[in-house]
Amino acid sequence: MDALNQYRSESSASESDGEQPRKYASPVVRQYKVDTAPDITGYVPGQHELTNYIAPGQNTMQYNMAYKDMVQPLVGPVDAEGDFGNKTRNLASGTAEAQAVDEQTFRKQERMFRQRGIAADPSIGASGAMVGTQDAAHNRSKRRRKAKGDVGVVSGENAYQGPWAGFEDDTKGQVSGPTAEQLEEYEERMRQQEGPAGPAGPSKKAKGVMAFTAGQEERTLFHGKSERDYQGRTYMHVPAEQRGEAASKCFVPKRLVREWKAHTGGVSAIRFIPESGHLLLSSGMDGLVKLFDMQTSLQQVRTFIGHAKAVRDISFAGDGRAFVSSSYDTFSKVWDTETGACKHRLAAGGAVPYVARFHPDNPHAIIVGQGDRKIVEWDTRANEVVQEYNQHQGAVNSLTFFDEGRRFVSTSDDKSMRVWEYGIPVPIKLVADPAMHSVPAVALHPGGRWLVGQSMDNRLVVYSSGDRFRPHRRKQFKGHSTAGFACQPAVSHDGGIVVSGDAEGRVWCWDWQTARILDSWRAHSKVAICAAWHPREASRVATCSWDGTIKYWE
């Protein structure tokens, strides 16, 4: 710049004779110092000293370090034994240590504590310690038997029981249920609820109980803001997420998604709508049937009112546009799923309908299993019985179509299973055995070749549904306790997992191939009466219980 100024002054002097040269001020150049290193939080020069990190086990360095840095002690987390960084990695995320006691040993000690009142302490570090008292174990181990009785007395007081005499604190064989006074009180309460008009009069709402009389007109209640969306679609519209292919592999659910307390009494059955599974139907002991949205809002969308007593079973038609409900008020009613209207009322001879099923291909044909040992087939177009299947010796508990609707199997309290050709009132197969227990609930395997039944001897039995209907004696699912309860089992849509509830409110999952228990968890406070697997999702299961709750697991 000085050279330019000098050049400028010389040229000006040569051009103008005698003129003074001009002077230009030199520009100021400012220089900024840029420091891109980040600040170190908490570092104060002179008080803290920055050192290089050395990993445990490192034996080479690429730079020189001071001696005081190399001899510093190791810092970091230590394991339960006080070691630092000495254990090998047995997982991708690190090292997993063994727990205090394995599950098998814990369950064994738990059973011993319930039976004898004493068990080993499972706490960490409690080696050899016991839980409970010796007095409790001594009292439980010495259970006194009842007297054998007199050999000459056949019945009544002091009758001979011999080696079959039970223990003093046993209740086996004793009559259970309400007493005569309790039954009389219940009947009086029911008469007060019916009112002076009798059974056909208006119903009254007792404390904590919803009662509906047989003469009451069926009605429905919608719980949403609007029955149609901005495109004019109702809740029957299948969401886009449920239109693709179903999940190819199913897994055991691990967490609770949603819980509903929808019924005043217990819940008797739940059913997913076929194919899509975006709606769930439930029936309760309060005489109500309710519908839930299982895809978007997870809320109750509609209530169907019209039964006078508890609803025992429900079943969708093949397309899901209608369903049938069976109640202890001797009526089976066909409802429109979308509008909530009652389309048909079916009653045959005053018998209680225990179960009702639509034919898979004919939505106008319904077969109903009744308490009078009959199976009746209804044609809803004529509203009359067109066929009777009358071969059972006890109440009919379940009906299951298979072989693409050409055949169906029925189970009864007479501890037998009968296979029928649809439309022919003569059974083609009878399955009965003196050692056989009643099978009140049956589920069809998605492959169509097997039937899974809930036997009353605490096991799930499997029957082949091919040309030769016979039991598969080597495939049984055990571990749960269901004696006396018709817990409805279910099979995942890939056919790999079997799920069922039990009398203790637990939900059990088994592997179909090996019959091995995959998982079990406590789901309800009372008996888990029904389980239903989502027809498309990989790990979504709905369960219901007599505690009045419906739970959705994932």
Protein Blocks (a to p, Z undefined) as FASTA:
>chain_A
ZZmmmmmmmmmmmmpghiacddddddddddddddfbdcdehiaghjaccdddddehiabd
fbdcdfklmmpcceddddfkopahkaccfbfklccdddfbdfklmmmmmmmmmmnopacd
fbghighiaedjfklmmmmmmccdddebjfklmghjhiaekjmlccfkbcghiacdjdfk
lmmmmmmmmmmmnomnojmlccdddehiacddfklccddddfbfbfbdfkopafklccfk
lmmccdfbdcddfbdfbdcdfbfbdcfbdcddehjlpaccdddfkopacdddfklnopaf
bdcdhbfbdcfbdcddfkopaccdddfkopacdddfknopafbdcdehhiacfbdcddfk
lmkbccdddfkopacdddfklopafbdcdfbfbdcfbdcdeehhlaccdddfkopacddd
ehiacdfbdcddfkbccdfbccddfklpaccdddfehpacdddfbfbdcddfkbccehia
cehiacdddddfkopaccdddfkopacdddfklopafbdcdfbfbdcfbdcddfkbmkbc
cdddfkopacddZZ
